[in-house]
């Protein structure tokens, strides 16, 4: 299949930029022990029953993380690349200088993004959303574990329990909710398919030119540029995908805090240190975060956690678990900001009252 991204160049740049970083003074067995403990605690608090074994923790380096995620991006973009390469062939100029320049430029952009993230991602639940099903992986990036703990200046054991708890919550979510991977994957696949079919370079260039230099710079710096290029069908798919991911992340944040508070009295101090660290980034780091969508990721954490905290406060964790009954039970974007509307629609509050009545 023809490619419109130079993946070889992307890998060379990503691995070179990622570097090695400080070594983590620990081993895989330590991480596996903490993750197994976390899976038990998450299951006990949430009542979610994992179907099958939660993957064992793996301790990896930055370069390996970069290669794993480049392969995932390559699988995700395959359909878009195929459509775009067909258009190039139809134009009658495949393999020419403009195409090679475009492939190199796109490869460099992907490589820079992955290399930047490889320096910062601490842990990741890696699951294939598109393409052939493969065994999920529970990854921890050793150099970034070490760098983050040093930067936060927190107790090592508490820090390790915290990161294991967060990533393992995702593993339990996906193992206990069989429709979740398929739903996210189908939504993402439809989004990429529409992007491949509907993207018209000439129209995009015209739209960007019409903004004017000042507005173009503002939207680029704020991370809003991609939103300007979405069609209405794409926008709806993005809203659906972002809404689901907001709940996935927010649920994990709620569980992490609920279990963490019971686990160790120092957890609250760790959470405060983490929040301060997120706010202390310099201008360049903030700009790159916006361009890579990390600001949107932080917004997902905040909105999703606020939703999960309020619902759990009203209806308990069993009421919150109603979000996992099926795609129709996921809150709409409006309901994420108005949890009471969602509770009323799905009957989560009534469900809690029935459960309470069993013990009277």
NORSULFEN-V223236 format. One record per pair of residues at least 12 apart in sequence whose C-alpha atoms are under 10 Angstrom apart, sorted by the first residue. I is the first residue (numbers start at 1). J is the second residue. If there is no record, write none. Layout:
# NORSULFEN-V223236
i,j
I,J
I,J
This chain:
# NORSULFEN-V223236
i,j
1,78
1,79
1,81
1,82
1,85
1,86
2,78
2,81
2,82
2,83
2,84
2,85
2,86
2,88
2,89
2,94
2,95
3,74
3,77
3,78
3,79
3,80
3,81
3,82
3,83
3,84
3,85
3,86
3,103
4,77
4,78
4,80
4,81
4,82
4,83
4,84
4,85
4,88
4,99
4,100
4,101
4,102
4,103
4,104
4,105
4,106
4,107
5,74
5,77
5,78
5,81
5,99
5,100
5,101
5,102
5,103
5,104
5,105
5,106
5,107
5,108
5,109
5,110
6,100
6,101
6,102
6,103
6,104
6,105
6,106
6,107
6,108
6,109
6,110
6,111
7,70
7,71
7,73
7,74
7,103
7,104
7,106
7,107
7,108
7,110
7,111
8,70
8,104
8,107
8,108
8,111
9,103
9,104
9,105
9,106
9,107
9,108
9,109
9,110
9,111
10,66
10,67
10,70
10,103
10,104
10,105
10,106
10,107
10,108
10,109
10,110
10,111
10,112
10,113
10,114
10,115
11,63
11,66
11,67
11,70
11,71
11,107
11,108
11,110
11,111
11,112
11,114
11,115
12,63
12,67
12,107
12,108
12,111
12,112
12,115
13,66
13,107
13,108
13,109
13,110
13,111
13,112
13,113
13,114
13,115
14,62
14,63
14,65
14,66
14,67
14,70
14,107
14,108
14,109
14,110
14,111
14,112
14,113
14,114
14,115
14,116
14,117
14,118
14,119
15,62
15,63
15,64
15,65
15,66
15,67
15,111
15,112
15,114
15,115
15,116
15,118
16,62
16,63
16,111
16,112
16,115
17,62
17,63
17,66
17,111
17,112
17,113
17,114
17,115
17,116
17,117
17,118
17,119
18,61
18,62
18,63
18,64
18,65
18,66
18,111
18,112
18,114
18,115
18,116
18,117
18,118
18,119
18,120
19,61
19,62
19,63
19,115
19,116
19,118
19,119
19,143
20,61
20,62
20,63
20,118
20,119
20,142
20,143
20,144
21,61
21,62
21,119
21,142
21,143
21,144
21,146
21,147
22,142
22,143
22,144
22,145
22,146
22,147
23,61
23,141
23,142
23,143
23,144
23,145
23,146
23,147
24,59
24,61
24,141
24,142
24,143
24,144
24,145
24,146
24,147
24,149
25,142
25,143
25,145
25,146
25,156
26,59
26,142
26,146
27,58
27,59
27,142
28,56
28,57
28,58
28,59
28,60
28,140
28,142
29,56
29,57
29,58
29,59
30,57
30,59
30,160
31,56
31,57
31,58
31,59
31,139
31,140
31,160
31,161
31,163
31,164
32,55
32,56
32,57
32,58
32,59
32,138
32,164
33,56
33,57
33,161
33,164
34,57
34,157
34,160
34,161
34,162
34,163
34,164
34,165
34,168
35,54
35,55
35,56
35,57
35,138
35,160
35,161
35,162
35,163
35,164
35,165
35,166
35,167
35,168
35,169
35,171
36,54
36,55
36,56
36,57
36,164
36,165
36,168
37,161
37,164
37,165
37,168
38,161
38,162
38,163
38,164
38,165
38,166
38,167
38,168
38,169
38,172
38,256
38,259
38,260
39,54
39,164
39,165
39,166
39,167
39,168
39,169
39,170
39,171
39,172
40,165
40,168
40,169
40,172
41,165
41,168
41,169
41,255
41,256
41,259
41,260
41,263
42,165
42,166
42,168
42,169
42,170
42,172
42,173
42,252
42,255
42,256
42,258
42,259
43,169
43,172
43,173
43,176
44,259
45,255
45,258
45,259
45,317
45,318
46,169
46,172
46,173
46,255
46,258
46,259
46,316
46,317
46,318
46,320
46,321
47,176
47,317
47,318
47,321
48,172
48,173
48,175
48,176
48,177
48,318
48,321
48,324
49,172
49,173
49,175
49,176
49,177
50,171
50,172
50,173
50,174
50,175
50,176
50,177
50,178
51,172
51,174
51,175
51,176
51,177
51,178
52,172
52,175
52,176
53,171
53,172
53,175
54,136
54,137
54,138
54,168
54,169
54,170
54,171
54,172
54,173
54,174
54,175
54,176
55,125
55,126
55,135
55,136
55,137
55,138
55,139
55,168
55,171
55,172
55,175
56,136
56,137
56,138
56,139
56,168
56,171
57,123
57,124
57,125
57,137
57,138
57,139
57,140
57,164
57,167
57,168
58,123
58,137
58,138
58,139
58,140
58,141
58,142
59,123
59,138
59,139
59,140
59,141
59,142
59,143
59,145
60,123
60,139
60,140
60,141
60,142
60,143
61,118
61,119
61,139
61,140
61,141
61,142
61,143
61,144
62,115
62,117
62,118
62,119
62,120
62,121
62,122
62,140
62,141
62,142
62,143
62,144
63,114
63,115
63,118
63,119
63,141
64,118
64,141
65,114
65,115
65,117
65,118
65,119
65,121
65,123
65,124
65,139
65,140
65,141
66,111
66,113
66,114
66,115
66,116
66,117
66,118
66,119
67,114
67,115
67,118
68,126
69,114
69,117
69,118
69,126
70,110
70,111
70,114
70,115
72,126
72,127
72,128
72,129
72,130
72,131
73,110
73,114
73,130
75,128
75,129
75,130
75,131
75,132
76,128
76,129
76,130
76,131
76,185
76,188
76,189
76,192
77,130
77,189
77,192
77,193
77,196
78,130
78,131
78,192
78,193
78,196
79,189
79,192
79,193
79,195
79,196
79,197
80,189
80,192
80,193
80,194
80,195
80,196
80,197
80,199
81,192
81,196
82,196
83,193
83,195
83,196
83,197
83,199
84,196
84,197
84,199
84,200
85,99
113,288
113,289
113,291
113,292
114,292
116,285
116,288
116,289
116,292
117,289
117,292
117,294
118,141
118,143
118,144
119,141
119,143
119,144
119,147
120,141
120,143
120,144
120,145
120,147
120,148
121,139
121,140
121,141
121,142
121,143
121,144
121,145
121,148
122,139
122,140
122,141
122,142
122,143
122,144
122,145
122,146
122,147
122,148
122,163
122,167
123,138
123,139
123,140
123,141
123,142
123,144
123,145
123,163
123,164
123,166
123,167
123,168
124,137
124,138
124,139
124,140
124,141
124,163
124,164
124,166
124,167
124,168
124,170
124,171
125,137
125,138
125,139
125,140
125,166
125,167
125,168
125,169
125,170
125,171
125,174
126,138
126,139
126,167
126,170
126,171
127,171
127,174
127,181
128,181
128,182
128,185
129,180
129,181
129,182
129,183
129,184
129,185
129,186
129,187
129,188
129,189
130,181
130,182
130,184
130,185
130,186
130,187
130,188
130,189
131,185
131,189
133,181
133,182
136,171
136,174
136,175
137,171
138,164
138,167
138,168
138,170
138,171
139,164
139,167
139,168
140,163
140,164
140,167
145,159
145,160
145,163
148,274
148,277
149,274
151,273
151,274
151,277
152,270
152,272
152,273
152,274
152,276
152,277
153,270
153,273
154,266
154,267
154,269
154,270
154,273
154,274
155,266
155,267
155,270
158,260
158,263
158,264
158,266
158,267
158,270
159,267
159,270
159,271
161,260
161,263
161,264
161,267
162,256
162,257
162,259
162,260
162,263
162,264
162,267
162,270
162,271
163,256
164,256
165,252
165,253
165,255
165,256
165,257
165,259
165,260
166,249
166,252
166,253
166,254
166,255
166,256
166,257
166,260
167,252
167,256
168,252
168,256
169,248
169,249
169,251
169,252
169,253
169,255
169,256
170,248
170,249
170,251
170,252
170,253
172,252
173,248
173,251
173,252
173,324
174,248
176,324
177,324
177,325
177,326
178,324
178,326
179,324
179,325
179,326
179,327
180,244
180,248
180,324
180,325
180,326
180,327
183,241
183,244
183,326
183,327
184,240
184,241
184,242
184,244
184,245
184,327
185,241
186,241
187,237
187,238
187,240
187,241
188,237
188,238
188,240
188,241
189,237
190,233
190,234
190,237
191,233
191,234
191,235
191,236
191,237
191,238
191,241
192,234
192,237
193,234
194,230
194,231
194,233
194,234
194,237
195,229
195,230
195,231
195,233
195,234
198,230
198,231
198,234
199,229
199,230
199,231
203,229
204,228
204,229
204,230
205,229
207,228
207,229
208,225
208,228
208,229
211,228
219,291
220,287
220,290
220,291
221,286
221,287
221,288
221,289
221,290
221,291
222,286
222,287
222,288
222,289
222,290
222,291
222,293
222,295
223,287
223,288
223,289
223,290
223,291
223,292
223,293
223,294
223,295
223,296
224,290
224,291
224,293
225,291
226,291
226,293
239,332
239,333
240,330
240,331
240,332
240,333
242,296
242,297
242,300
242,333
243,300
243,303
243,304
243,330
243,331
243,332
243,333
243,334
243,335
243,336
244,300
244,304
244,323
244,327
244,330
244,331
244,332
244,333
245,297
245,300
245,301
245,304
246,296
246,297
246,298
246,299
246,300
246,301
246,302
246,303
246,304
246,305
246,307
246,331
246,333
246,336
247,300
247,301
247,303
247,304
247,305
247,307
247,308
247,323
247,324
247,330
247,331
247,336
248,300
248,301
248,304
248,305
248,308
248,323
248,324
249,297
249,298
249,300
249,301
249,302
249,303
249,304
249,305
249,308
250,299
250,300
250,301
250,302
250,303
250,304
250,305
250,306
250,307
250,308
250,309
251,301
251,304
251,305
251,306
251,307
251,308
251,309
251,312
251,317
251,320
251,321
251,323
252,301
252,304
252,305
252,308
253,301
253,302
253,304
253,305
253,306
253,308
253,309
254,301
254,304
254,305
254,306
254,307
254,308
254,309
254,310
254,312
254,317
255,305
255,308
255,309
255,317
257,271
257,305
257,309
258,309
278,298
303,333
303,336
303,337
304,336
304,337
305,336
306,336
306,337
306,338
306,339
307,320
307,331
307,335
307,336
307,337
307,338
307,339
307,340
307,342
308,320
308,321
308,323
308,336
308,339
309,339
310,338
310,339
310,340
311,339
311,340
311,342
311,343
311,348
311,349
312,348
312,349
314,339
314,340
314,343
314,348
314,349
314,352
315,343
315,347
315,348
315,349
315,350
315,351
315,352
315,353
316,348
316,349
316,351
316,352
316,353
317,348
317,352
318,348
318,349
318,351
318,352
318,355
319,343
319,346
319,347
319,348
319,349
319,350
319,351
319,352
319,353
319,355
320,343
320,348
320,349
320,352
321,348
322,343
322,346
322,347
322,348
322,351
323,342
323,343
323,346
323,348
325,346
328,346
329,342
329,345
329,346
330,342
330,346
331,343
331,345
331,346
